[in-house]
Amino acid sequence: MSYSLEQLQMASRLFFDLLRRKVISLDDPAAAECLQDPGAYDALQYLAKEGGCRIMNSGHRLHLLVNPLGSGFATNFTQLRNKYTRIERKTHLHIINIIILVFLAEMDQDEHHFKPGQDSMSYIQISDQVSSLFQAWIDMDGEGAFSKQWRLDIQAMYKVWTSLYMQTKSQEEGDSLTRGAGSRVGLIHEGMKLLEDEHLVFISENEKRIFPREELYERMRYLYHDVDRYKELKALIGVTLAEKEGEANAAY
């Protein structure tokens, strides 16, 4: 299909705006203009495809999604480490992935009745849940069978996580959160900042709480729920935490 110069210009403006902002409301003038012209919107999809990306239309917003492979905008570990210099090694990144999954699993309790603005998690809640997960998983890992089954390096993550203080002295004494791999709070903050950079959450540093945005619920509805790995790990996290809670209640 051929596109006019005007259509290409509209598509390009919106595409590069999406690269910068990640998510754009359909009410945004650039989005509305492009959506009103089928040719321009088709050109936008073509530009995204050629860049290794795709456009997700939730009915309220456009999300720019980057394909994990074959995209010039994909971030492998080396690129991520260059961008987030406080992530010191690959195990820290694996832990951050678990931290994010813990938060998503808690927010993704009822796919039909999301409660934007009402749901939230504190840094302490996330830390407690991650600690519970790693303790339960290390107990089940034995000769490494659990790690192999779930493709998770449980031994390395458990060793690093349990070696970290909850907070560094500067975090305890400071008024705002600090990022980095030097403490559990620092790693949690790294993970939450990744979501905040995508405009998916709001971080209240004074409260040390994370609030999901409507954009996060849209991402879960129209993307994550179709990803088998996300659904498998979310279910694993839910079952593990439920069992740990049951054991704690039985102890009393």
Phi, psi and omega in degrees: 000136179263149182238146176285163178300321180296318179295318178296322179294316178299314181296318181295316179302315183290320181299312182287334173291321177294323177301323182279318188259344178076313182225135181226133177294147177294342178279348178300135183307319181293321179290315180299317180299316182290320182291333180286344180246104182306324179293318180293320179293323176295321177295324177298315179297322180293316178300317180297315181299316180295333179270005182076028181235177171210159181256128175252122179256110183275355186095345177236329184215158170259130176247135173266118181250131181261127177295138182294334180236144174077020179241138176289348180254002179291151180242104172281181186299318182299315179295320180294319180294325177293323181284317180248084190294344180281347176280108193277322181210173190297325180299323177299320179295321177297319178296319178300321177299320178293320178302313179297318180295324177299315179295314180297318181298323179291321180286332187265053184276324183221102187292349181259346183224069175289150183235072180300136180089345180255319181281146175193167175222145175270162177297324179294318178300315180297315180300316180297319181291319178296319178298317178297318179299309184297323179294316180294318183291322179293326177294330181269351190284330177052243180271019179096009182294320181295316178301316181294318181299318185259002180055048179231134178274075186299316184301312182293317181294318179298317181298315181291313183300314183288345178274350184270142169288157177299311178222153171278167180300320180293327177290323179293323185268339184279162179274341183232160180288147174240149183266165176135170183263014184276352180205167178295318178299321179298317179293319178299317180295323176301312181297318181290328177292328175300318178290321180294322178298334177270006180062035181258340179219165171241130180257123173264101185291327179295320180273345187055049179230154179241128180247127178287145173267164177302328179300327179292318179297322176296318180297321179292315182298311192259359179226297188298325182292349176258003182258114185301319182297320178297314182295321179295311182290324177298317178295319179298315179297316180298315180294316181298313182293325178295320179293319178297320179294321178296321178295319180296318180294322180294329180294336180261000000 
